[in-house]
């Protein structure tokens, strides 16, 4: 391993992989999932990225991806999208270098617990309303249950359908924090987001293109967007060593939305995963408290203040 790899492993303990449907500069789209021959449990719309991946892995309710390599999976996704006249380029980013010719594996430890957070936002009643994100969640949920052996009680589903947990910013962040706290070495985690993605001006200078990529919660007008820096801080970095986490991000501008240090682009030109030599090591390492770890940091500061107070009392004789 190089010094770069060592520093990454120090800063990101878990084995994190993210499949996205497009470059940061590209947009995603709803599609007619009938064209992708999917189970389609609740309508004919769905996200193009989710549909393309499931067409590779899970046709006719059966596992069709067990012997495919990572590169075969991503390139078949690309072929499926091209067949429906989409220009999106699927990508895989990760916290570790992956041999793209190895078999794509989500569950590395069959004996571990399997947990998922599934988010589908149609923005019902808002400008820019989508129609396929709920269906994406239902299709992915069936894949996880029927193929990968997940249990429904270990899945948290957030959808703006009036029945599930509302996908507000606070609820999404809470779901991510909860799965981080629960996950132990040897566990498998699946994160799925289907909804709008965005780009906002970078605030800390760690983006070459000058923009942070974002997830857009249902209450974004009041609560704001969830930046890639935030996702790295409270979902990726705190995840325990020995956890394997696979994320599927079906939204616009999602290529680097987890800010991971390695990437493969299924454009036909790339044959292996590449290091992002411009990866912000300074922002990744040595951060004492971020997001869901802030509570522990605040508690520690309170203890420190108590100790200092006691010391002052002793000095002043109070």
C-alpha positions in Angstrom: 0.0 0.0 0.0 1.1 3.6 -0.7 1.3 6.4 1.8 -1.9 7.7 0.3 -3.7 4.4 0.9 -2.5 4.2 4.5 -3.8 7.7 5.2 -7.2 6.8 3.6 -7.4 3.6 5.7 -6.6 5.6 8.8 -9.3 8.2 8.1 -12.1 5.9 6.7 -12.2 2.6 8.7 -15.1 0.9 6.8 -15.1 -0.6 3.3 -17.4 1.8 1.5 -18.5 1.5 -2.1 -20.8 3.9 -3.9 -22.5 3.3 -7.3 -23.8 6.5 -8.9 -25.6 6.9 -12.2 -23.7 9.9 -13.6 -20.8 12.4 -13.5 -21.0 15.4 -11.1 -21.9 17.5 -14.1 -24.6 15.2 -15.4 -28.3 15.0 -14.5 -30.3 11.9 -13.9 -33.9 11.2 -14.8 -37.1 9.3 -14.2 -37.7 6.5 -16.7 -40.4 4.0 -17.7 -39.2 0.9 -15.8 -41.2 -1.3 -18.1 -38.5 -0.8 -20.7 -36.0 -2.3 -18.2 -38.2 -5.3 -17.4 -38.2 -4.8 -13.7 -40.5 -6.1 -11.0 -42.1 -2.7 -10.8 -44.4 -3.1 -7.8 -46.1 0.2 -7.7 -46.2 2.0 -11.0 -44.3 2.4 -14.3 -41.8 5.1 -13.3 -38.4 4.8 -11.7 -34.9 6.2 -11.6 -32.7 5.4 -14.6 -29.7 4.4 -12.5 -31.7 2.1 -10.2 -33.5 0.6 -13.1 -30.3 0.0 -15.1 -28.5 -1.7 -12.1 -31.5 -3.9 -11.2 -31.8 -5.0 -14.8 -28.3 -6.3 -14.5 -28.7 -7.9 -11.0 -32.3 -8.9 -10.6 -34.4 -9.7 -13.7 -37.7 -11.4 -13.3 -37.3 -11.5 -9.5 -34.2 -13.7 -9.9 -30.6 -13.1 -9.0 -28.8 -12.6 -12.3 -25.6 -10.9 -11.1 -23.9 -13.4 -8.8 -21.0 -14.1 -11.2 -20.5 -10.6 -12.6 -17.4 -8.6 -11.9 -17.5 -5.0 -10.9 -16.5 -3.8 -14.3 -19.0 -6.1 -16.0 -21.8 -4.8 -13.8 -21.0 -1.1 -14.4 -20.5 -1.6 -18.1 -23.8 -3.5 -18.4 -25.5 -0.7 -16.6 -24.0 1.7 -19.1 -25.3 -0.5 -22.0 -28.7 -0.6 -20.5 -28.8 3.2 -20.2 -27.5 3.7 -23.7 -30.2 1.3 -25.0 -32.8 3.7 -23.6 -31.0 6.7 -25.0 -29.6 8.0 -21.8 -26.1 9.7 -21.8 -25.4 9.0 -18.1 -22.1 7.4 -17.2 -22.3 5.0 -14.2 -19.4 5.2 -11.7 -18.1 3.4 -8.7 -16.2 5.2 -6.0 -14.8 3.6 -2.8 -12.8 3.9 0.3 -10.4 1.1 -0.8 -8.8 0.2 -4.2 -11.1 -2.4 -5.8 -9.9 -4.9 -8.4 -12.6 -4.2 -11.0 -12.2 -7.8 -12.3 -13.2 -9.3 -9.0 -16.8 -10.5 -8.6 -19.1 -7.8 -7.3 -19.9 -8.7 -3.7 -22.2 -6.8 -1.4 -22.3 -9.2 1.5 -18.7 -9.9 2.4 -19.4 -11.7 5.8 -22.5 -14.0 5.5 -22.6 -14.2 9.3 -23.0 -10.5 10.0 -26.1 -8.4 10.4 -27.6 -6.8 7.3 -29.0 -3.3 7.6 -30.4 -0.7 5.2 -31.6 2.8 4.9 -33.8 3.3 1.8 -34.8 6.9 0.8 -37.2 7.7 -2.0 -38.4 11.3 -2.4 -41.0 12.3 -5.0 -41.4 15.8 -3.6 -45.2 15.4 -3.7 -47.0 18.6 -4.4 -43.8 20.6 -5.0 -42.3 22.1 -8.1 -40.0 19.6 -9.7 -42.2 16.7 -8.4 -40.8 13.2 -9.4 -42.8 10.1 -10.0 -40.3 7.2 -9.7 -38.4 7.4 -6.5 -40.9 5.5 -4.3 -40.8 2.7 -6.9 -37.0 2.7 -6.8 -37.2 2.0 -3.0 -39.7 -0.7 -3.4 -37.8 -2.4 -6.1 -34.5 -2.2 -4.2 -36.2 -3.5 -1.1 -37.4 -6.6 -2.9 -33.9 -7.2 -4.3 -32.4 -6.9 -0.8 -35.0 -9.2 0.7 -35.1 -11.8 -2.0 -31.5 -12.0 -3.1 -29.2 -10.6 -0.4 -31.0 -12.0 2.6 -31.9 -8.7 4.4 -34.7 -8.7 6.9 -37.5 -6.1 6.8 -37.1 -5.2 10.4 -33.5 -4.1 9.7 -34.5 -1.7 7.0 -35.5 2.0 7.6 -37.6 3.3 4.8 -38.0 7.1 4.3 -40.6 8.2 1.6 -42.9 11.2 1.3 -45.9 8.9 0.8 -47.8 9.6 4.0 -47.1 6.1 5.3 -43.3 5.9 5.9 -40.9 8.2 7.8 -40.9 11.6 6.1 -37.5 12.1 4.3 -36.8 15.5 5.9 -33.2 16.5 6.4 -33.4 15.8 10.2 -34.9 12.3 9.6 -32.4 11.4 6.9 -29.5 12.5 9.1 -31.0 10.6 12.1 -31.4 7.4 10.0 -27.7 7.7 8.9 -26.6 8.3 12.5 -28.7 5.4 13.7 -27.2 2.9 11.2 -23.7 4.1 12.0 -24.2 3.5 15.8 -25.8 0.1 15.3 -23.3 -1.4 12.7 -20.6 -3.6 14.0 -17.5 -5.2 12.4 -18.6 -7.9 10.0 -22.0 -6.3 9.2 -23.3 -5.3 5.8 -24.9 -1.9 5.2 -26.9 -0.8 2.1 -27.8 2.9 1.6 -30.1 3.8 -1.2 -31.1 7.4 -2.2 -33.5 8.2 -5.0 -34.5 11.8 -5.4 -33.1 15.2 -6.5 -29.4 15.9 -6.2 -27.8 19.3 -6.5 -24.6 21.4 -6.6 -23.8 24.3 -4.4 -20.8 26.5 -4.2 -17.9 24.9 -2.3 -17.2 26.5 1.1 -13.9 25.0 2.1 -11.9 24.8 -1.2 -11.8 21.0 -1.4 -13.6 20.7 -4.8 -11.7 21.1 -8.0 -14.8 22.2 -9.8 -15.8 24.7 -7.1 -19.0 22.9 -6.2 -20.2 20.6 -3.4 -22.6 17.8 -4.5 -25.7 17.5 -2.5 -28.7 15.4 -1.6 -32.0 17.4 -1.5 -34.4 16.4 1.3 -38.1 16.9 1.0 -37.9 20.0 3.3 -34.9 21.5 1.6 -36.5 25.0 1.3 -36.5 25.3 5.1 -33.7 22.9 6.1 -31.3 23.3 3.2 -29.4 20.6 1.3 -27.1 17.8 2.6 -23.6 18.4 1.3 -21.1 15.8 0.3 -18.8 17.1 3.1 -21.6 16.3 5.6 -22.1 12.8 4.2 -18.4 12.1 4.5 -18.4 13.4 8.1 -21.4 11.7 9.6 -22.0 8.6 7.5 -18.7 7.5 5.9 -16.0 8.4 8.5 -17.8 7.2 11.7 -18.7 3.8 10.2 -16.9 1.0 12.2 -13.9 -0.8 10.8 -15.0 -4.2 9.4 -18.3 -2.9 8.1 -19.0 -3.3 4.3 -21.3 -0.4 3.1 -22.7 -0.2 -0.4 -24.4 3.0 -1.4 -26.6 3.5 -4.5 -27.1 7.2 -5.3 -29.7 7.7 -8.0 -29.8 11.5 -8.4 -28.3 14.3 -10.4 -24.7 15.3 -9.9 -23.9 12.2 -7.8 -20.5 11.1 -9.1 -18.6 12.2 -6.0 -21.4 12.8 -3.5 -19.7 10.8 -0.8 -16.3 12.3 -1.4 -14.5 9.0 -1.6 -10.9 8.8 -2.6 -11.0 6.1 -5.4 -13.1 6.0 -8.6 -13.9 3.9 -11.6 -15.8 5.5 -14.5 -17.7 3.1 -16.9 -17.1 5.2 -20.0 -15.4 2.4 -21.9 -12.0 4.1 -21.6 -11.2 3.2 -18.0 -10.1 -0.3 -17.1 -9.2 0.0 -13.4 -10.0 2.1 -10.4 -7.9 5.3 -10.0 -6.8 7.3 -7.0 -8.0 10.8 -6.6 -4.7 12.3 -5.8 -6.4 15.6 -5.0 -8.4 14.0 -2.2 -8.6 16.3 0.8 -6.6 14.4 3.4 -6.5 17.4 5.7 -10.3 17.6 5.8 -10.6 13.8 6.4 -8.1 13.2 9.1 -7.8 14.6 12.6 -11.3 16.0 12.9 -12.3 15.7 16.6 -16.1 16.1 16.2 -18.5 16.2 13.3 -22.2 15.8 13.0 -23.3 12.8 15.0 -20.0 12.6 16.8 -20.6 16.1 18.1 -22.7 14.9 21.0 -19.7 12.9 22.4 -17.4 15.9 21.8 -19.7 18.3 23.6 -20.0 15.8 26.5 -16.2 15.6 26.6 -15.9 19.4 26.6 -18.4 19.6 29.5 -16.2 17.1 31.4 -13.2 19.2 30.7 -14.9 22.4 31.9 -15.9 20.5 35.1 -12.3 19.5 35.7 -11.0 23.0 35.0 -13.7 24.4 37.3 -12.6 22.0 40.1 -9.0 23.0 39.6 -9.9 26.7 39.8 -11.8 26.0 43.0 -8.8 24.3 44.5 -6.5 27.1 43.5 -8.9 29.8 44.8 -9.8 27.8 47.9 -13.5 27.9 47.2 
